């Protein structure tokens, strides 16, 4: 490891929480770039393949350096949380998984400690509750955006319960998908709705529509 990298690491701030997350992230990313292993912080970018020109040993070394940099620059109470390890839902996904890789750790730390200003949060909330889904073949991507908006709101103090989020999605459906609301509400109460179930029904319908169109 170069002396420049050693010097940079020695000067890095210790992540204490939301109060210094932005500064910590900026400096840790710059240090990882200096060391040539910043790609390990990006999910899916640390896998060796013929296109990347990176051996599996090289990928493992890069992963260890990235994890080591995180471990050296987080406070003891945050380190304790990561030792469990915690579970998280990656952006754009509904699948829960354990925090294991450097990319997972960075995603988890960001979701827990990155805060936005009040105006930005209100605007995100407005987007969440006033948006409209469009039947243009990209409903999955549109739903991913709604999940991200919900996560942002929850992170910044506006909690959106599962049944509320599910209801929000249903109110934004295009007319051609209105039967989904009628079907679900005929068999269960509003408070029993889950966003996963609603999204699944929407995507199933989109697939059928696509099949019939073809």
FENBELDA-V301830 format. One line per field, one symbol per residue. phi: phi as a letter, one per 40 degrees, with the letter a starting at -180 (. if undefined). burial: + if it has 9 or more other C-alpha atoms within 8 Angstrom, else -. A space follows every 10 residues. Layout:
phi = ???
burial = ???
This chain:
phi = .ccccdcccc cccccbiccb cdcccdcccc cccccgbccc cbdgcbccac ccgbcccccc cccccccccc dcbbcdccdc ccccccbabd dgbbccaccb cccccccccc ccbcbbcdcc cccccccccb cbcbcbgbcc cccdcccccc cccccbgbcb cdcccccdcc ccccdcbccc ccccccbacd cccbcccccc cccccccccc cccc
burial = ----++-++- -+-+++-+-+ +--+--+++- +++-+-++-+ ++---+-+-- ---+---++- -++-+++-++ --+++--++- ++--++-+++ --------+- -+++++++++ +-++------ +--++-++-- --+-----+- -+++++++++ ++++++---+ -+++++++++ -+++--++-+ +--++----- --+++--++- +++-++---+ ----
